[in-house]
Amino acid sequence: MVEFFLDYGMFLAKIVTVVVALLFVFSGIATMAVRQRSQPDDGYIRVRNLNQDMEDLRDGLRHEVLSEEARKADVKKRRKDEKAKRKAEKKM
């Protein structure tokens, strides 16, 4: 009788393993299908401007590293440079 339950337990373990493997494969296929549908059509290129993200990272780093006086001077200099740049662009 014990041998019967042992064999039955091994059978159930094998079945569970096969079912889990199949679910894993089907979920992988479904995930790939969803990702492929959500991607843009062929020949389409998406361009992102990363300048603002990089400037935010730079500002955060400077905020942590620089002293308060140096930080204020840096902000003042940057504002002055931006104003001069806008003025130069306006002249063109």
C-alpha positions in Angstrom: 0.0 0.0 0.0 2.9 2.4 0.8 4.4 1.6 -2.5 1.2 2.6 -4.3 1.1 6.0 -2.5 4.8 6.6 -3.3 4.2 5.8 -7.0 1.1 8.0 -7.0 3.0 10.9 -5.4 5.8 10.6 -8.0 3.1 10.6 -10.7 1.5 13.8 -9.3 5.0 15.5 -9.0 5.7 14.7 -12.6 2.3 16.0 -13.7 2.7 19.2 -11.7 6.2 19.8 -13.1 4.9 19.4 -16.7 1.9 21.7 -16.1 4.2 24.4 -14.5 6.6 24.1 -17.4 3.8 24.5 -19.9 2.4 27.5 -18.1 5.8 29.1 -18.1 6.2 28.6 -21.8 2.7 29.9 -22.6 3.2 33.0 -20.4 6.5 33.7 -22.1 4.9 33.5 -25.6 2.0 35.7 -24.4 4.4 38.3 -23.0 6.4 38.4 -26.3 3.2 38.8 -28.3 2.0 41.7 -26.2 5.3 43.4 -26.4 5.5 43.0 -30.1 2.0 44.5 -30.5 2.8 47.5 -28.4 6.0 48.4 -30.3 5.6 51.0 -33.1 5.4 50.0 -36.8 8.5 49.3 -38.8 10.3 52.4 -40.1 9.3 54.5 -37.1 12.0 56.0 -34.9 11.2 57.7 -31.6 13.6 60.4 -30.6 13.8 61.7 -27.1 15.6 64.8 -25.9 17.8 63.7 -22.9 19.2 67.1 -22.2 16.8 68.0 -19.4 17.2 64.6 -17.7 21.0 65.0 -17.7 20.7 68.6 -16.4 18.5 67.4 -13.6 21.0 64.7 -12.7 23.8 67.2 -12.8 21.9 69.7 -10.6 21.2 67.0 -8.1 24.8 66.0 -7.9 26.0 69.6 -7.6 23.4 70.2 -4.8 24.9 67.4 -2.8 28.6 68.1 -3.5 28.8 71.9 -3.5 28.6 74.2 -0.5 25.6 76.5 -0.3 27.6 79.6 -1.4 29.2 77.8 -4.3 25.7 76.4 -5.3 24.2 79.8 -5.3 27.0 81.2 -7.4 26.6 78.3 -9.8 22.9 78.9 -10.1 23.4 82.6 -10.7 26.1 81.9 -13.4 23.8 79.4 -15.1 20.9 81.8 -15.2 23.1 84.5 -16.6 24.4 82.2 -19.3 20.8 81.1 -20.2 19.7 84.7 -20.4 22.6 85.5 -22.7 21.8 82.5 -24.9 18.2 83.4 -25.2 19.2 86.9 -26.1 21.6 85.7 -28.8 18.9 83.4 -30.2 16.4 86.2 -30.2 18.8 88.4 -32.3 19.0 85.7 -35.0 
